């Protein structure tokens, strides 16, 4: 289970006094706790699929913060956000590249026929890739393929 791995890695980071990993893993644990409380299942762990979704959101937050700090002239803060994002990505499944996403979308389009809508393609692609592809890339490639 991903949550067990996070707990073990946090213990190791504490022993190694790795401040970056400690703060990043603690923020992930807080996000997971918040999600459990919001679902009313604080005592019960989250399924790995839900944890993966939370990790993706946390990584995306770090990427957005990096861009904002870089534009704001704070390169040291931007580097910190990228470093935290890299730690989070260690717990995510391998992400599909654009070519692999395009193949999935092409399969969906060919299986569905001519009367397919953009939203249907995007929804099906997100289901098939199940957390291994960025939604923005899926949407962009689907638009290109359908000429929308």
C-alpha positions in Angstrom: 0.0 0.0 0.0 1.3 3.5 -0.9 0.4 4.9 2.5 2.6 2.4 4.2 5.5 3.2 1.9 5.1 6.9 2.7 5.1 6.2 6.4 8.3 4.1 6.1 10.0 6.7 4.0 9.1 9.4 6.4 10.7 7.5 9.2 13.8 7.0 7.2 13.9 10.7 6.3 13.6 11.6 9.9 16.5 9.4 10.8 18.6 10.8 8.0 17.5 14.4 8.9 16.6 15.0 5.2 14.6 18.2 5.7 13.2 18.3 2.1 11.8 14.8 2.3 10.5 15.3 5.8 8.5 18.5 4.9 7.3 17.0 1.6 6.2 13.7 3.1 4.5 15.4 6.0 2.6 17.7 3.7 1.5 14.6 1.7 0.4 12.9 4.9 -1.6 16.0 5.8 -3.3 16.0 2.4 -4.2 12.3 2.8 -5.6 12.9 6.3 -7.6 15.8 5.1 -9.1 13.6 2.3 -9.9 10.8 4.8 -11.7 13.3 7.1 -13.6 14.8 4.2 -14.8 11.3 3.2 -15.7 10.5 6.8 -13.2 7.6 6.8 -10.4 8.9 9.1 -9.8 5.6 10.7 -9.9 3.7 7.4 -7.2 4.1 4.9 -7.7 5.4 1.4 -7.5 3.1 -1.6 -4.3 3.4 -3.7 -6.2 4.9 -6.6 -7.4 7.8 -4.3 -3.9 8.3 -2.9 -2.5 8.5 -6.5 -5.1 11.2 -7.3 -4.1 13.2 -4.2 -0.4 12.8 -5.1 -1.1 14.0 -8.6 -2.8 17.1 -7.3 0.0 17.8 -4.9 2.6 17.5 -7.7 0.5 19.8 -9.9 0.4 22.4 -7.0 4.2 22.3 -6.8 4.5 22.8 -10.6 2.1 25.7 -10.5 3.9 27.3 -7.5 7.3 26.8 -9.3 6.0 28.8 -12.3 4.7 31.6 -10.1 7.9 31.8 -8.1 9.9 31.8 -11.2 7.8 34.6 -12.7 8.0 36.5 -9.4 11.8 36.5 -9.4 12.2 34.0 -6.6 14.4 31.2 -8.1 15.3 29.7 -4.8 11.6 29.1 -3.9 11.0 27.8 -7.5 13.8 25.3 -7.1 12.4 24.1 -3.7 8.9 23.5 -5.3 10.5 21.5 -8.1 12.5 19.5 -5.6 9.3 18.7 -3.6 7.5 17.8 -6.9 10.3 15.3 -7.6 9.9 13.7 -4.2 6.1 13.4 -4.8 6.6 11.9 -8.3 8.6 9.0 -6.8 5.3 7.7 -5.4 3.3 8.1 -8.7 3.1 5.5 -11.4 5.1 6.1 -14.6 3.4 8.8 -16.7 2.6 8.0 -20.3 4.3 10.2 -22.9 2.4 12.1 -25.5 2.9 9.4 -28.2 1.4 6.7 -25.9 -1.5 9.0 -25.0 -2.1 9.6 -28.7 -2.2 5.8 -29.3 -4.9 5.4 -26.6 -7.0 8.2 -28.1 -6.6 6.7 -31.6 -7.9 3.4 -30.3 -10.9 5.0 -28.7 -11.7 7.0 -31.8 -11.4 4.0 -34.1 -13.5 1.8 -31.8 -16.2 4.4 -31.5 -16.8 5.3 -35.1 -17.7 8.6 -36.6 -20.2 10.0 -34.2 -17.9 10.5 -31.2 -17.8 13.7 -29.1 -14.7 15.3 -27.7 -15.9 14.9 -24.1 -16.5 11.2 -24.6 -13.0 10.7 -25.9 -11.4 12.6 -23.0 -13.5 10.7 -20.4 -12.7 7.3 -21.9 -9.0 8.2 -22.2 -8.9 9.2 -18.6 -10.5 6.0 -17.5 -8.1 3.9 -19.6 -5.0 5.7 -18.5 -6.2 5.7 -14.8 -3.8 8.2 -13.3 -0.9 7.6 -15.6 -1.5 10.5 -17.9 -2.0 14.3 -17.5 -5.5 15.4 -18.2 -4.4 18.5 -20.0 -2.3 16.4 -22.4 -5.2 14.1 -23.0 -7.5 17.0 -23.8 -5.0 18.6 -26.1 -4.2 15.4 -28.0 -7.9 14.5 -28.3 -8.7 18.0 -29.7 -5.9 17.6 -32.3 -7.1 14.1 -33.3 -10.7 15.2 -33.6 -10.0 18.5 -35.2 -11.9 20.3 -32.5 
